[in-house]
Amino acid sequence: MSTSEFSIVTYNMHKGFSGDGRRLFVLRHMRAALAAVGADIVFLQEAQGEHRRHAERVEQWPENSQFEYIADTLWPHYAYGKNAIYDHGHHGNAILSRYPLLAWENIDVSPYPFAASRSLLHGRIQFPETGVNLHLVCIHFGFIGLERRPQIRRLCRHVEERIPHAEPLILAGDFNDWSARAEREINAELGLFEVFRRLHGRYARSYPAWAPALPMDRIYCRGVTPVAAECLASEPWQVLSDHTPLQAWFRL
């Protein structure tokens, strides 16, 4: 695939554990499955950066972070933003890329002290052959509307202030927005469109993985042309995380 065409995957990886109630550690299988789809860029949510208790007790726990373990030799460039920090470790969002990351920053969007910690991870890559910059924003929003509304406003403000309209942008992740209320603000404020709605007429159903019914995960873009999009809901994905991944192919 030339650098004028590329694909991305977004995946809530559930900290490497299966989401079907068995609580099996399946990170090795996740890495193999992600490698097999051949994406150029991967957006990860709930990637475990460190967990000292699991490192002592869980068989096959990696020596480095989960996002580094998944990146391995396929995605030499990566960024990580801590989302939740606790006594024995932290987890958050990660971006893995075949192309160089020129810059990245993690933006705290936690609106209330009683709510779960949340953040946006904003990275900027460059395609070597063309020199085109592409902005990437990896998202994991709150589970209740009271959290999401200020998080969406913070996202809109960040994009307007930090990303020029002339530069292409892909925004992807776990929106926890099954009622699609985020759409109005994101479209109105940022001029983005959702890839599955554009190509298939509706959002992808990505949760729960064993019987996807709710459209929790999204891929938005501007300045690039989506040419295909697929919800990866077949084997082995339905027995890995509690979310299924979304993959999309784009043309610059």
N, C-alpha and C positions, 0 to 999 in steps of 0.2 A: 504493500500500500504506500503510495507517495505521501509526502508531507502536506499535500493539498487535501488529502483525505485521511481521516483518523476516526477512531472509535473510543468511546468512554464506557465505563461501568460504574454504577453507584450501588453500594451494598452496605446495609447495616449488618455487621458481622457478629453481633451479640456476644462480643468479647471472646469469640472463639468457641462458644458452647452451642450445642444443638438447642433448638427452640421448641422441641416437641414434648417437653416434660421429663425426658430422660436425663437431661443435663450431662450429656457426653461431651468430652473435649474433642473437637473435630477440626482444629486449626490446620492440621496437616492436609485434610481433605479439602478444606476451603482453599488453601494455597494451590493445590493441584487443579481444582475446578476453575479458579480465576485464571491460572496460567493457560488453561485449555481454550478460553474464549478469545484470547489474543487481543485484548484491549490495549490501546496505547496509553490511556490515562485511567486511573482507578480512584474513585472517591470512596473512602471508607468512613463509616460511623461506628461508634462503640468499639474502637480499636484499643486494646489494652496496652498502655505504655509500660506499666510496671504493676506487678501484684506479688508482693513478697510471700504472702501466705500460699497462693497458688503455686508459686515457684518451688516451694518446699513439698507440697502435697500432691500436685497434679502430675500424672505421668505424661511425658513428652512435652512438658512446658518448655518453650524456647528460652535460650540463654539471653537473647536480646529481646527487643520489643516485638509485639505481634506485627506491626506494620513493616518493620525491617525484615522479619522472617518471611512475610508474604512477598515483599519486594524482591528479595533474593537477587538473582542475576537478570531478571526481566525488566525491572523498573529501577534503573540506577539513581534516579533523582526522586526525592521524596521530602515531604514536610509533615509535621505533626503539631497539632494544637491541643493542649490539655483542656478537657471539657469539665471533668469532675476529678477532684483531688481529695484523697482520704488518707487515713493513717498508714495503710499498707500499700498504697500505690495511686494510680491515676489512669483514666482512660479518656479518649477524645476522638477527634476527627483526624484523618490523614489523607493526603493526596500523593499518589505514586505516579511517576511519569517516565516515559521513555525519552522525553525531551528535557533539556536543561531548565531548571527552575531558576529564574532570574531573581525572584524575591518572593517572600511570603510573610504573612502576619496573621496572628490569631486575635480575634475580637470578641471580648466577653459581651454576651447579650442576655445575661441572667437578670431578669427584671426585679425579682423579689428574693429576699434572703431565705424564705421558707420553701422556695421552689428549687428544683434540680438545677445544677449548674449547666449552662449551655454556652456555645460559642460558634463563631463563624471562622472558618479557615480560608483565607484568601491567598492564592498563589498566582504567579504570573510565569508562564513558560514562553519559550521562543522556539519556533520551528527552524532548524538550522539551514535548510535549503532556501527558504523564502525570507527568513528574518521576521516573519509575522509574529507579533505578540498575541497570546491568548490568555485572558483572565479566567481563573477557575475559583469558584466559591463552593466549599463543601459545608453542608448545613445539617444540623440535627436540632430541630425545634422542640418546644415543650409539648407535653401530652394534653394539656388543657388550654382552652381558648384564652383564659386570663393570662397565661404565659405567652402564647404565640403572638397575640396582637402587638405588644410592645417589641417583641423580637423581630417581627416583620417590619415594623417602622424603623428599627435600628438597622436592619439589612438595607432597606431602601435608602436611608441616609448615607450609609457607608458606600454603596454603589454609586450614588449620585456624586459624592464628594471625591471618591478615589479612583473611579474607572471612567475614562473618557468614552463618550458615546461612539466615537469612531473606532474603538478597539473592541474586537469580538469578546464575548463573555459566555461562559457556561456555568450555570448555577444548579447544583444537584445535591440530593441527599434525602434524609428522612424528615418530611415536613410534619408528620403526625397530624395531618390536616385532612381527615377523611370526608369532611363536609365541604371542602374546596373553597373556604372563605378567603384563603390567602390569595387566590387568583386575582381578585379584583384589585387589590392594592399593588401587587407585583406588576400586573399589566398596566395599570393606570400610571404608576409612578416610574417604572423602569423601562417600559416598552419591550418586555420579554414575552415570549410565548412558550407554552409547554409542548414538548416534542411529541408525546403520545397523542395529545389532543389534536395537534396539527396533522399528524400522519394517519391516525386511526379513529379520530372523532371522539375519543374518551381517554381518561386517565388509565394507566396500567394498575391492575389490582395486584398488590404485592405482599399483603399481610392477611392472615398468617400464612407462612410458607407452605404448610401441608394442605391448605385449602384456601387459596388467596381470594379474599372477598372485599378488602378495603384498599383504597388508593392512597397509601401512606407515603410512598416514595415518588419523587418527581424529578424531571430534568427540564430546566428552562434554558433558553438561549437567546442571543441576538448577535447579528454580525456573522453568523455561520448558517449553512443550509443543512438541515437534517435530511438524510436520504433513506434511513431505515431505523426502526426501533423495535426492541423485543423485550418482553418480560421473561426472564430465565426461570421458568417454573417447573421444568421437568427434572428428571434425575441428573445429578445427585442433590440439586438445590433444596428440594422439599424436606430433606432430612438433616440439613445443616443448620443455618440460623433460623430465627423466627420470621425473617423477611426474605423475599426472593430478590435477587439483583435485577436491575434494569440495565440494558445495554442499548446504546444509540450510536449510529454512524453519521459523520458529518463531512461536508465539503467546505473548504474555505472560499 
